[in-house]
């Protein structure tokens, strides 16, 4: 069984941001505590980032598939690796 590492972080908020978080946590908020709220925000941001990366990949593949077959040329794996390292 592997151990899950945890990290404690301190975040300082003031003014409108602090008020917004306070309204989102507790009896009248959607979250029980600030940690739960922060974890949800981070998860959603991670999902957004992954979705954007996937959309970029889809766009690149769509562009590649739309190219005429005559524009394709055979490549060796070593050539692709060398090109990507450059």
PDB file of N, CA, C and O in Angstrom:
ATOM      1  N   UNK A   1       0.849  -1.184   0.000  1.00  0.00           N
ATOM      2  CA  UNK A   1       0.000   0.000   0.000  1.00  0.00           C
ATOM      3  C   UNK A   1       0.892   1.245   0.000  1.00  0.00           C
ATOM      4  O   UNK A   1       1.763   1.385   0.859  1.00  0.00           O
ATOM      5  N   UNK A   2       0.676   2.154  -0.969  1.00  0.00           N
ATOM      6  CA  UNK A   2       1.516   3.338  -1.058  1.00  0.00           C
ATOM      7  C   UNK A   2       0.935   4.477  -0.217  1.00  0.00           C
ATOM      8  O   UNK A   2      -0.276   4.592  -0.027  1.00  0.00           O
ATOM      9  N   UNK A   3       1.846   5.303   0.272  1.00  0.00           N
ATOM     10  CA  UNK A   3       1.431   6.473   1.051  1.00  0.00           C
ATOM     11  C   UNK A   3       1.130   7.624   0.108  1.00  0.00           C
ATOM     12  O   UNK A   3       1.821   7.810  -0.893  1.00  0.00           O
ATOM     13  N   UNK A   4       0.118   8.383   0.420  1.00  0.00           N
ATOM     14  CA  UNK A   4      -0.220   9.565  -0.353  1.00  0.00           C
ATOM     15  C   UNK A   4       0.391  10.764   0.363  1.00  0.00           C
ATOM     16  O   UNK A   4       0.094  11.029   1.528  1.00  0.00           O
ATOM     17  N   UNK A   5       1.242  11.475  -0.348  1.00  0.00           N
ATOM     18  CA  UNK A   5       1.889  12.646   0.240  1.00  0.00           C
ATOM     19  C   UNK A   5       0.906  13.811   0.288  1.00  0.00           C
ATOM     20  O   UNK A   5       0.146  14.032  -0.654  1.00  0.00           O
ATOM     21  N   UNK A   6       0.926  14.524   1.352  1.00  0.00           N
ATOM     22  CA  UNK A   6       0.095  15.726   1.455  1.00  0.00           C
ATOM     23  C   UNK A   6       0.993  16.922   1.715  1.00  0.00           C
ATOM     24  O   UNK A   6       2.068  16.797   2.300  1.00  0.00           O
ATOM     25  N   UNK A   7       0.541  18.061   1.277  1.00  0.00           N
ATOM     26  CA  UNK A   7       1.281  19.296   1.453  1.00  0.00           C
ATOM     27  C   UNK A   7       0.352  20.317   2.075  1.00  0.00           C
ATOM     28  O   UNK A   7      -0.793  20.472   1.650  1.00  0.00           O
ATOM     29  N   UNK A   8       0.843  20.999   3.066  1.00  0.00           N
ATOM     30  CA  UNK A   8       0.083  22.082   3.673  1.00  0.00           C
ATOM     31  C   UNK A   8       0.554  23.384   3.054  1.00  0.00           C
ATOM     32  O   UNK A   8       1.754  23.654   2.997  1.00  0.00           O
ATOM     33  N   UNK A   9      -0.386  24.185   2.593  1.00  0.00           N
ATOM     34  CA  UNK A   9      -0.070  25.471   1.970  1.00  0.00           C
ATOM     35  C   UNK A   9      -0.851  26.571   2.666  1.00  0.00           C
ATOM     36  O   UNK A   9      -1.968  26.366   3.141  1.00  0.00           O
ATOM     37  N   UNK A  10      -0.244  27.720   2.711  1.00  0.00           N
ATOM     38  CA  UNK A  10      -0.911  28.880   3.289  1.00  0.00           C
ATOM     39  C   UNK A  10      -1.247  29.849   2.163  1.00  0.00           C
ATOM     40  O   UNK A  10      -0.391  30.194   1.348  1.00  0.00           O
ATOM     41  N   UNK A  11      -2.493  30.279   2.129  1.00  0.00           N
ATOM     42  CA  UNK A  11      -2.935  31.232   1.114  1.00  0.00           C
ATOM     43  C   UNK A  11      -3.492  32.439   1.852  1.00  0.00           C
ATOM     44  O   UNK A  11      -4.319  32.306   2.754  1.00  0.00           O
ATOM     45  N   UNK A  12      -3.034  33.602   1.460  1.00  0.00           N
ATOM     46  CA  UNK A  12      -3.534  34.834   2.087  1.00  0.00           C
ATOM     47  C   UNK A  12      -4.495  35.520   1.122  1.00  0.00           C
ATOM     48  O   UNK A  12      -4.161  35.802  -0.028  1.00  0.00           O
ATOM     49  N   UNK A  13      -5.671  35.771   1.618  1.00  0.00           N
ATOM     50  CA  UNK A  13      -6.688  36.471   0.838  1.00  0.00           C
ATOM     51  C   UNK A  13      -7.191  37.659   1.644  1.00  0.00           C
ATOM     52  O   UNK A  13      -7.229  37.625   2.874  1.00  0.00           O
ATOM     53  N   UNK A  14      -7.568  38.691   0.940  1.00  0.00           N
ATOM     54  CA  UNK A  14      -8.152  39.827   1.643  1.00  0.00           C
ATOM     55  C   UNK A  14      -9.279  40.401   0.794  1.00  0.00           C
ATOM     56  O   UNK A  14      -9.438  40.063  -0.379  1.00  0.00           O
ATOM     57  N   UNK A  15     -10.031  41.253   1.405  1.00  0.00           N
ATOM     58  CA  UNK A  15     -11.083  41.974   0.696  1.00  0.00           C
ATOM     59  C   UNK A  15     -12.117  41.083   0.046  1.00  0.00           C
ATOM     60  O   UNK A  15     -12.626  40.143   0.656  1.00  0.00           O
ATOM     61  N   UNK A  16     -12.420  41.393  -1.206  1.00  0.00           N
ATOM     62  CA  UNK A  16     -13.487  40.713  -1.937  1.00  0.00           C
ATOM     63  C   UNK A  16     -13.225  39.221  -2.092  1.00  0.00           C
ATOM     64  O   UNK A  16     -14.159  38.421  -2.039  1.00  0.00           O
ATOM     65  N   UNK A  17     -11.968  38.838  -2.281  1.00  0.00           N
ATOM     66  CA  UNK A  17     -11.665  37.412  -2.423  1.00  0.00           C
ATOM     67  C   UNK A  17     -11.947  36.661  -1.125  1.00  0.00           C
ATOM     68  O   UNK A  17     -12.540  35.582  -1.140  1.00  0.00           O
ATOM     69  N   UNK A  18     -11.528  37.223  -0.030  1.00  0.00           N
ATOM     70  CA  UNK A  18     -11.774  36.604   1.273  1.00  0.00           C
ATOM     71  C   UNK A  18     -13.272  36.499   1.550  1.00  0.00           C
ATOM     72  O   UNK A  18     -13.752  35.474   2.033  1.00  0.00           O
ATOM     73  N   UNK A  19     -13.995  37.556   1.245  1.00  0.00           N
ATOM     74  CA  UNK A  19     -15.450  37.558   1.448  1.00  0.00           C
ATOM     75  C   UNK A  19     -16.122  36.497   0.573  1.00  0.00           C
ATOM     76  O   UNK A  19     -17.042  35.809   1.016  1.00  0.00           O
ATOM     77  N   UNK A  20     -15.658  36.371  -0.667  1.00  0.00           N
ATOM     78  CA  UNK A  20     -16.228  35.396  -1.578  1.00  0.00           C
ATOM     79  C   UNK A  20     -16.011  33.973  -1.068  1.00  0.00           C
ATOM     80  O   UNK A  20     -16.932  33.156  -1.078  1.00  0.00           O
ATOM     81  N   UNK A  21     -14.790  33.684  -0.623  1.00  0.00           N
ATOM     82  CA  UNK A  21     -14.492  32.347  -0.089  1.00  0.00           C
ATOM     83  C   UNK A  21     -15.339  32.086   1.149  1.00  0.00           C
ATOM     84  O   UNK A  21     -15.902  31.002   1.296  1.00  0.00           O
ATOM     85  N   UNK A  22     -15.434  33.056   2.029  1.00  0.00           N
ATOM     86  CA  UNK A  22     -16.224  32.892   3.250  1.00  0.00           C
ATOM     87  C   UNK A  22     -17.687  32.589   2.923  1.00  0.00           C
ATOM     88  O   UNK A  22     -18.328  31.790   3.605  1.00  0.00           O
ATOM     89  N   UNK A  23     -18.212  33.232   1.876  1.00  0.00           N
ATOM     90  CA  UNK A  23     -19.603  32.996   1.484  1.00  0.00           C
ATOM     91  C   UNK A  23     -19.791  31.620   0.843  1.00  0.00           C
ATOM     92  O   UNK A  23     -20.899  31.084   0.823  1.00  0.00           O
ATOM     93  N   UNK A  24     -18.710  31.055   0.323  1.00  0.00           N
ATOM     94  CA  UNK A  24     -18.782  29.752  -0.353  1.00  0.00           C
ATOM     95  C   UNK A  24     -18.577  28.581   0.600  1.00  0.00           C
ATOM     96  O   UNK A  24     -18.744  27.425   0.214  1.00  0.00           O
ATOM     97  N   UNK A  25     -18.215  28.881   1.839  1.00  0.00           N
ATOM     98  CA  UNK A  25     -17.877  27.850   2.828  1.00  0.00           C
ATOM     99  C   UNK A  25     -18.806  27.976   4.032  1.00  0.00           C
ATOM    100  O   UNK A  25     -19.221  29.073   4.404  1.00  0.00           O
ATOM    101  N   UNK A  26     -19.116  26.855   4.619  1.00  0.00           N
ATOM    102  CA  UNK A  26     -19.880  26.882   5.859  1.00  0.00           C
ATOM    103  C   UNK A  26     -21.340  26.556   5.657  1.00  0.00           C
ATOM    104  O   UNK A  26     -21.730  25.958   4.654  1.00  0.00           O
ATOM    105  N   UNK A  27     -22.127  26.952   6.609  1.00  0.00           N
ATOM    106  CA  UNK A  27     -23.546  26.594   6.658  1.00  0.00           C
ATOM    107  C   UNK A  27     -24.319  26.992   5.405  1.00  0.00           C
ATOM    108  O   UNK A  27     -25.187  26.245   4.953  1.00  0.00           O
ATOM    109  N   UNK A  28     -24.017  28.151   4.843  1.00  0.00           N
ATOM    110  CA  UNK A  28     -24.773  28.640   3.689  1.00  0.00           C
ATOM    111  C   UNK A  28     -24.011  28.474   2.375  1.00  0.00           C
ATOM    112  O   UNK A  28     -24.529  28.821   1.313  1.00  0.00           O
ATOM    113  N   UNK A  29     -22.805  27.956   2.435  1.00  0.00           N
ATOM    114  CA  UNK A  29     -22.002  27.794   1.227  1.00  0.00           C
ATOM    115  C   UNK A  29     -22.079  26.384   0.672  1.00  0.00           C
ATOM    116  O   UNK A  29     -22.695  25.502   1.270  1.00  0.00           O
ATOM    117  N   UNK A  30     -21.458  26.185  -0.460  1.00  0.00           N
ATOM    118  CA  UNK A  30     -21.467  24.884  -1.128  1.00  0.00           C
ATOM    119  C   UNK A  30     -20.420  23.930  -0.564  1.00  0.00           C
ATOM    120  O   UNK A  30     -20.456  22.733  -0.852  1.00  0.00           O
ATOM    121  N   UNK A  31     -19.496  24.442   0.230  1.00  0.00           N
ATOM    122  CA  UNK A  31     -18.399  23.627   0.760  1.00  0.00           C
ATOM    123  C   UNK A  31     -18.385  23.666   2.286  1.00  0.00           C
ATOM    124  O   UNK A  31     -18.749  24.666   2.904  1.00  0.00           O
ATOM    125  N   UNK A  32     -17.954  22.548   2.875  1.00  0.00           N
ATOM    126  CA  UNK A  32     -17.894  22.472   4.333  1.00  0.00           C
ATOM    127  C   UNK A  32     -16.739  23.273   4.915  1.00  0.00           C
ATOM    128  O   UNK A  32     -16.849  23.836   6.004  1.00  0.00           O
ATOM    129  N   UNK A  33     -15.611  23.320   4.172  1.00  0.00           N
ATOM    130  CA  UNK A  33     -14.454  24.059   4.678  1.00  0.00           C
ATOM    131  C   UNK A  33     -13.627  24.590   3.513  1.00  0.00           C
ATOM    132  O   UNK A  33     -13.857  24.221   2.361  1.00  0.00           O
ATOM    133  N   UNK A  34     -12.675  25.448   3.813  1.00  0.00           N
ATOM    134  CA  UNK A  34     -11.863  26.091   2.784  1.00  0.00           C
ATOM    135  C   UNK A  34     -11.021  25.059   2.035  1.00  0.00           C
ATOM    136  O   UNK A  34     -10.843  25.177   0.822  1.00  0.00           O
ATOM    137  N   UNK A  35     -10.505  24.060   2.729  1.00  0.00           N
ATOM    138  CA  UNK A  35      -9.690  23.037   2.068  1.00  0.00           C
ATOM    139  C   UNK A  35     -10.489  22.300   0.999  1.00  0.00           C
ATOM    140  O   UNK A  35      -9.989  22.053  -0.098  1.00  0.00           O
ATOM    141  N   UNK A  36     -11.715  21.956   1.318  1.00  0.00           N
ATOM    142  CA  UNK A  36     -12.572  21.273   0.346  1.00  0.00           C
ATOM    143  C   UNK A  36     -12.802  22.169  -0.871  1.00  0.00           C
ATOM    144  O   UNK A  36     -12.772  21.700  -2.009  1.00  0.00           O
ATOM    145  N   UNK A  37     -13.026  23.438  -0.626  1.00  0.00           N
ATOM    146  CA  UNK A  37     -13.237  24.399  -1.702  1.00  0.00           C
ATOM    147  C   UNK A  37     -11.993  24.509  -2.579  1.00  0.00           C
ATOM    148  O   UNK A  37     -12.101  24.479  -3.805  1.00  0.00           O
ATOM    149  N   UNK A  38     -10.820  24.635  -1.973  1.00  0.00           N
ATOM    150  CA  UNK A  38      -9.579  24.756  -2.723  1.00  0.00           C
ATOM    151  C   UNK A  38      -9.300  23.497  -3.546  1.00  0.00           C
ATOM    152  O   UNK A  38      -8.894  23.591  -4.704  1.00  0.00           O
ATOM    153  N   UNK A  39      -9.517  22.324  -2.955  1.00  0.00           N
ATOM    154  CA  UNK A  39      -9.300  21.079  -3.701  1.00  0.00           C
ATOM    155  C   UNK A  39     -10.212  21.026  -4.925  1.00  0.00           C
ATOM    156  O   UNK A  39      -9.779  20.609  -5.999  1.00  0.00           O
ATOM    157  N   UNK A  40     -11.467  21.444  -4.773  1.00  0.00           N
ATOM    158  CA  UNK A  40     -12.396  21.442  -5.901  1.00  0.00           C
ATOM    159  C   UNK A  40     -11.941  22.424  -6.979  1.00  0.00           C
ATOM    160  O   UNK A  40     -11.989  22.100  -8.165  1.00  0.00           O
ATOM    161  N   UNK A  41     -11.505  23.611  -6.586  1.00  0.00           N
ATOM    162  CA  UNK A  41     -11.018  24.593  -7.557  1.00  0.00           C
ATOM    163  C   UNK A  41      -9.810  24.054  -8.316  1.00  0.00           C
ATOM    164  O   UNK A  41      -9.714  24.221  -9.531  1.00  0.00           O
ATOM    165  N   UNK A  42      -8.898  23.414  -7.607  1.00  0.00           N
ATOM    166  CA  UNK A  42      -7.695  22.879  -8.245  1.00  0.00           C
ATOM    167  C   UNK A  42      -8.058  21.743  -9.196  1.00  0.00           C
ATOM    168  O   UNK A  42      -7.529  21.669 -10.305  1.00  0.00           O
ATOM    169  N   UNK A  43      -8.956  20.857  -8.768  1.00  0.00           N
ATOM    170  CA  UNK A  43      -9.392  19.769  -9.653  1.00  0.00           C
ATOM    171  C   UNK A  43     -10.029  20.311 -10.928  1.00  0.00           C
ATOM    172  O   UNK A  43      -9.748  19.825 -12.023  1.00  0.00           O
ATOM    173  N   UNK A  44     -10.886  21.320 -10.783  1.00  0.00           N
ATOM    174  CA  UNK A  44     -11.555  21.894 -11.958  1.00  0.00           C
ATOM    175  C   UNK A  44     -10.542  22.592 -12.873  1.00  0.00           C
ATOM    176  O   UNK A  44     -10.651  22.510 -14.096  1.00  0.00           O
ATOM    177  N   UNK A  45      -9.566  23.272 -12.286  1.00  0.00           N
ATOM    178  CA  UNK A  45      -8.543  23.928 -13.087  1.00  0.00           C
ATOM    179  C   UNK A  45      -7.694  22.889 -13.816  1.00  0.00           C
ATOM    180  O   UNK A  45      -7.322  23.088 -14.972  1.00  0.00           O
ATOM    181  N   UNK A  46      -7.391  21.792 -13.145  1.00  0.00           N
ATOM    182  CA  UNK A  46      -6.629  20.693 -13.767  1.00  0.00           C
ATOM    183  C   UNK A  46      -7.425  20.104 -14.929  1.00  0.00           C
ATOM    184  O   UNK A  46      -6.864  19.865 -15.999  1.00  0.00           O
ATOM    185  N   UNK A  47      -8.712  19.869 -14.737  1.00  0.00           N
ATOM    186  CA  UNK A  47      -9.567  19.344 -15.801  1.00  0.00           C
ATOM    187  C   UNK A  47      -9.622  20.313 -16.982  1.00  0.00           C
ATOM    188  O   UNK A  47      -9.575  19.886 -18.136  1.00  0.00           O
ATOM    189  N   UNK A  48      -9.721  21.613 -16.702  1.00  0.00           N
ATOM    190  CA  UNK A  48      -9.758  22.628 -17.761  1.00  0.00           C
ATOM    191  C   UNK A  48      -8.456  22.606 -18.548  1.00  0.00           C
ATOM    192  O   UNK A  48      -8.467  22.661 -19.778  1.00  0.00           O
ATOM    193  N   UNK A  49      -7.344  22.526 -17.846  1.00  0.00           N
ATOM    194  CA  UNK A  49      -6.042  22.495 -18.498  1.00  0.00           C
ATOM    195  C   UNK A  49      -5.894  21.261 -19.382  1.00  0.00           C
ATOM    196  O   UNK A  49      -5.397  21.352 -20.504  1.00  0.00           O
ATOM    197  N   UNK A  50      -6.324  20.112 -18.877  1.00  0.00           N
ATOM    198  CA  UNK A  50      -6.254  18.872 -19.654  1.00  0.00           C
ATOM    199  C   UNK A  50      -7.177  18.939 -20.870  1.00  0.00           C
ATOM    200  O   UNK A  50      -6.823  18.455 -21.945  1.00  0.00           O
ATOM    201  N   UNK A  51      -8.354  19.534 -20.704  1.00  0.00           N
ATOM    202  CA  UNK A  51      -9.282  19.673 -21.828  1.00  0.00           C
ATOM    203  C   UNK A  51      -8.694  20.585 -22.902  1.00  0.00           C
ATOM    204  O   UNK A  51      -8.815  20.293 -24.091  1.00  0.00           O
ATOM    205  N   UNK A  52      -8.060  21.684 -22.497  1.00  0.00           N
ATOM    206  CA  UNK A  52      -7.438  22.581 -23.462  1.00  0.00           C
ATOM    207  C   UNK A  52      -6.327  21.876 -24.222  1.00  0.00           C
ATOM    208  O   UNK A  52      -6.199  22.050 -25.434  1.00  0.00           O
ATOM    209  N   UNK A  53      -5.514  21.075 -23.519  1.00  0.00           N
ATOM    210  CA  UNK A  53      -4.439  20.333 -24.173  1.00  0.00           C
ATOM    211  C   UNK A  53      -5.026  19.333 -25.172  1.00  0.00           C
ATOM    212  O   UNK A  53      -4.501  19.174 -26.275  1.00  0.00           O
ATOM    213  N   UNK A  54      -6.105  18.667 -24.790  1.00  0.00           N
ATOM    214  CA  UNK A  54      -6.758  17.706 -25.684  1.00  0.00           C
ATOM    215  C   UNK A  54      -7.326  18.404 -26.910  1.00  0.00           C
ATOM    216  O   UNK A  54      -7.220  17.887 -28.022  1.00  0.00           O
ATOM    217  N   UNK A  55      -7.930  19.575 -26.720  1.00  0.00           N
ATOM    218  CA  UNK A  55      -8.493  20.331 -27.846  1.00  0.00           C
ATOM    219  C   UNK A  55      -7.388  20.775 -28.804  1.00  0.00           C
ATOM    220  O   UNK A  55      -7.580  20.756 -30.020  1.00  0.00           O
ATOM    221  N   UNK A  56      -6.229  21.177 -28.266  1.00  0.00           N
ATOM    222  CA  UNK A  56      -5.098  21.540 -29.130  1.00  0.00           C
ATOM    223  C   UNK A  56      -4.640  20.330 -29.947  1.00  0.00           C
ATOM    224  O   UNK A  56      -4.363  20.446 -31.140  1.00  0.00           O
ATOM    225  N   UNK A  57      -4.566  19.181 -29.299  1.00  0.00           N
ATOM    226  CA  UNK A  57      -4.170  17.955 -29.992  1.00  0.00           C
ATOM    227  C   UNK A  57      -5.179  17.609 -31.087  1.00  0.00           C
ATOM    228  O   UNK A  57      -4.791  17.261 -32.202  1.00  0.00           O
ATOM    229  N   UNK A  58      -6.468  17.703 -30.770  1.00  0.00           N
ATOM    230  CA  UNK A  58      -7.500  17.419 -31.771  1.00  0.00           C
ATOM    231  C   UNK A  58      -7.368  18.359 -32.973  1.00  0.00           C
ATOM    232  O   UNK A  58      -7.507  17.932 -34.119  1.00  0.00           O
ATOM    233  N   UNK A  59      -7.101  19.633 -32.707  1.00  0.00           N
ATOM    234  CA  UNK A  59      -6.952  20.609 -33.790  1.00  0.00           C
ATOM    235  C   UNK A  59      -5.754  20.262 -34.667  1.00  0.00           C
ATOM    236  O   UNK A  59      -5.829  20.351 -35.893  1.00  0.00           O
ATOM    237  N   UNK A  60      -4.648  19.867 -34.038  1.00  0.00           N
ATOM    238  CA  UNK A  60      -3.463  19.485 -34.808  1.00  0.00           C
ATOM    239  C   UNK A  60      -3.749  18.254 -35.654  1.00  0.00           C
ATOM    240  O   UNK A  60      -3.360  18.192 -36.820  1.00  0.00           O
ATOM    241  N   UNK A  61      -4.430  17.270 -35.065  1.00  0.00           N
ATOM    242  CA  UNK A  61      -4.747  16.047 -35.815  1.00  0.00           C
ATOM    243  C   UNK A  61      -5.726  16.336 -36.946  1.00  0.00           C
ATOM    244  O   UNK A  61      -5.581  15.786 -38.037  1.00  0.00           O
ATOM    245  N   UNK A  62      -6.710  17.182 -36.708  1.00  0.00           N
ATOM    246  CA  UNK A  62      -7.666  17.544 -37.755  1.00  0.00           C
ATOM    247  C   UNK A  62      -6.940  18.200 -38.928  1.00  0.00           C
ATOM    248  O   UNK A  62      -7.222  17.915 -40.091  1.00  0.00           O
ATOM    249  N   UNK A  63      -6.003  19.083 -38.596  1.00  0.00           N
ATOM    250  CA  UNK A  63      -5.215  19.757 -39.635  1.00  0.00           C
ATOM    251  C   UNK A  63      -4.397  18.729 -40.418  1.00  0.00           C
ATOM    252  O   UNK A  63      -4.327  18.793 -41.646  1.00  0.00           O
ATOM    253  N   UNK A  64      -3.782  17.788 -39.711  1.00  0.00           N
ATOM    254  CA  UNK A  64      -2.964  16.767 -40.368  1.00  0.00           C
ATOM    255  C   UNK A  64      -3.819  15.877 -41.270  1.00  0.00           C
ATOM    256  O   UNK A  64      -3.425  15.569 -42.395  1.00  0.00           O
ATOM    257  N   UNK A  65      -4.987  15.466 -40.776  1.00  0.00           N
ATOM    258  CA  UNK A  65      -5.850  14.594 -41.570  1.00  0.00           C
ATOM    259  C   UNK A  65      -6.459  15.314 -42.767  1.00  0.00           C
ATOM    260  O   UNK A  65      -6.818  14.677 -43.757  1.00  0.00           O
ATOM    261  N   UNK A  66      -6.575  16.626 -42.684  1.00  0.00           N
ATOM    262  CA  UNK A  66      -7.147  17.402 -43.785  1.00  0.00           C
ATOM    263  C   UNK A  66      -6.134  17.650 -44.895  1.00  0.00           C
ATOM    264  O   UNK A  66      -6.516  18.018 -46.006  1.00  0.00           O
ATOM    265  N   UNK A  67      -4.860  17.457 -44.612  1.00  0.00           N
ATOM    266  CA  UNK A  67      -3.819  17.694 -45.614  1.00  0.00           C
ATOM    267  C   UNK A  67      -3.919  16.641 -46.718  1.00  0.00           C
ATOM    268  O   UNK A  67      -4.275  15.491 -46.460  1.00  0.00           O
ATOM    269  N   UNK A  68      -3.610  17.037 -47.920  1.00  0.00           N
ATOM    270  CA  UNK A  68      -3.663  16.058 -49.018  1.00  0.00           C
ATOM    271  C   UNK A  68      -2.616  14.959 -48.803  1.00  0.00           C
ATOM    272  O   UNK A  68      -1.538  15.202 -48.260  1.00  0.00           O
ATOM    273  N   UNK A  69      -2.956  13.773 -49.233  1.00  0.00           N
ATOM    274  CA  UNK A  69      -2.061  12.634 -49.023  1.00  0.00           C
ATOM    275  C   UNK A  69      -0.703  12.856 -49.679  1.00  0.00           C
ATOM    276  O   UNK A  69       0.304  12.313 -49.224  1.00  0.00           O
ATOM    277  N   UNK A  70      -0.670  13.640 -50.730  1.00  0.00           N
ATOM    278  CA  UNK A  70       0.594  13.907 -51.428  1.00  0.00           C
ATOM    279  C   UNK A  70       1.586  14.693 -50.560  1.00  0.00           C
ATOM    280  O   UNK A  70       2.785  14.697 -50.837  1.00  0.00           O
ATOM    281  N   UNK A  71       1.082  15.358 -49.507  1.00  0.00           N
ATOM    282  CA  UNK A  71       1.980  16.126 -48.630  1.00  0.00           C
ATOM    283  C   UNK A  71       2.648  15.253 -47.567  1.00  0.00           C
ATOM    284  O   UNK A  71       3.539  15.711 -46.852  1.00  0.00           O
ATOM    285  N   UNK A  72       2.218  14.006 -47.469  1.00  0.00           N
ATOM    286  CA  UNK A  72       2.816  13.095 -46.499  1.00  0.00           C
ATOM    287  C   UNK A  72       4.106  12.514 -47.069  1.00  0.00           C
ATOM    288  O   UNK A  72       4.225  12.291 -48.273  1.00  0.00           O
ATOM    289  N   UNK A  73       5.060  12.276 -46.189  1.00  0.00           N
ATOM    290  CA  UNK A  73       6.285  11.609 -46.599  1.00  0.00           C
ATOM    291  C   UNK A  73       6.689  10.632 -45.507  1.00  0.00           C
ATOM    292  O   UNK A  73       6.448  10.884 -44.326  1.00  0.00           O
ATOM    293  N   UNK A  74       7.294   9.534 -45.889  1.00  0.00           N
ATOM    294  CA  UNK A  74       7.687   8.548 -44.878  1.00  0.00           C
ATOM    295  C   UNK A  74       8.803   9.084 -43.991  1.00  0.00           C
ATOM    296  O   UNK A  74       9.705   9.778 -44.461  1.00  0.00           O
ATOM    297  N   UNK A  75       8.734   8.760 -42.722  1.00  0.00           N
ATOM    298  CA  UNK A  75       9.756   9.157 -41.757  1.00  0.00           C
ATOM    299  C   UNK A  75      10.150   7.952 -40.924  1.00  0.00           C
ATOM    300  O   UNK A  75       9.336   7.074 -40.637  1.00  0.00           O
ATOM    301  N   UNK A  76      11.387   7.934 -40.554  1.00  0.00           N
ATOM    302  CA  UNK A  76      11.851   6.909 -39.620  1.00  0.00           C
ATOM    303  C   UNK A  76      11.674   7.463 -38.213  1.00  0.00           C
ATOM    304  O   UNK A  76      11.719   8.675 -38.005  1.00  0.00           O
ATOM    305  N   UNK A  77      11.473   6.573 -37.252  1.00  0.00           N
ATOM    306  CA  UNK A  77      11.287   6.988 -35.853  1.00  0.00           C
ATOM    307  C   UNK A  77      12.460   7.837 -35.387  1.00  0.00           C
ATOM    308  O   UNK A  77      12.261   8.820 -34.674  1.00  0.00           O
ATOM    309  N   UNK A  78      13.661   7.481 -35.770  1.00  0.00           N
ATOM    310  CA  UNK A  78      14.850   8.237 -35.357  1.00  0.00           C
ATOM    311  C   UNK A  78      14.792   9.673 -35.870  1.00  0.00           C
ATOM    312  O   UNK A  78      15.236  10.594 -35.185  1.00  0.00           O
ATOM    313  N   UNK A  79      14.246   9.869 -37.072  1.00  0.00           N
ATOM    314  CA  UNK A  79      14.116  11.224 -37.625  1.00  0.00           C
ATOM    315  C   UNK A  79      13.130  12.059 -36.819  1.00  0.00           C
ATOM    316  O   UNK A  79      13.370  13.238 -36.560  1.00  0.00           O
ATOM    317  N   UNK A  80      12.022  11.444 -36.426  1.00  0.00           N
ATOM    318  CA  UNK A  80      11.011  12.147 -35.620  1.00  0.00           C
ATOM    319  C   UNK A  80      11.600  12.509 -34.258  1.00  0.00           C
ATOM    320  O   UNK A  80      11.422  13.630 -33.781  1.00  0.00           O
ATOM    321  N   UNK A  81      12.293  11.574 -33.639  1.00  0.00           N
ATOM    322  CA  UNK A  81      12.912  11.835 -32.329  1.00  0.00           C
ATOM    323  C   UNK A  81      13.922  12.970 -32.441  1.00  0.00           C
ATOM    324  O   UNK A  81      13.940  13.872 -31.603  1.00  0.00           O
ATOM    325  N   UNK A  82      14.759  12.929 -33.469  1.00  0.00           N
ATOM    326  CA  UNK A  82      15.760  13.985 -33.660  1.00  0.00           C
ATOM    327  C   UNK A  82      15.093  15.332 -33.885  1.00  0.00           C
ATOM    328  O   UNK A  82      15.533  16.341 -33.333  1.00  0.00           O
ATOM    329  N   UNK A  83      14.038  15.359 -34.687  1.00  0.00           N
ATOM    330  CA  UNK A  83      13.323  16.613 -34.950  1.00  0.00           C
ATOM    331  C   UNK A  83      12.726  17.178 -33.667  1.00  0.00           C
ATOM    332  O   UNK A  83      12.777  18.387 -33.441  1.00  0.00           O
ATOM    333  N   UNK A  84      12.160  16.315 -32.826  1.00  0.00           N
ATOM    334  CA  UNK A  84      11.532  16.777 -31.589  1.00  0.00           C
ATOM    335  C   UNK A  84      12.544  17.221 -30.543  1.00  0.00           C
ATOM    336  O   UNK A  84      12.219  18.026 -29.670  1.00  0.00           O
ATOM    337  N   UNK A  85      13.732  16.721 -30.620  1.00  0.00           N
ATOM    338  CA  UNK A  85      14.785  17.153 -29.673  1.00  0.00           C
ATOM    339  C   UNK A  85      15.381  18.488 -30.051  1.00  0.00           C
ATOM    340  O   UNK A  85      15.962  19.177 -29.213  1.00  0.00           O
ATOM    341  N   UNK A  86      15.239  18.857 -31.314  1.00  0.00           N
ATOM    342  CA  UNK A  86      15.839  20.126 -31.800  1.00  0.00           C
ATOM    343  C   UNK A  86      15.071  21.321 -31.300  1.00  0.00           C
ATOM    344  O   UNK A  86      15.431  22.458 -31.607  1.00  0.00           O
TER     345      UNK A  86
END
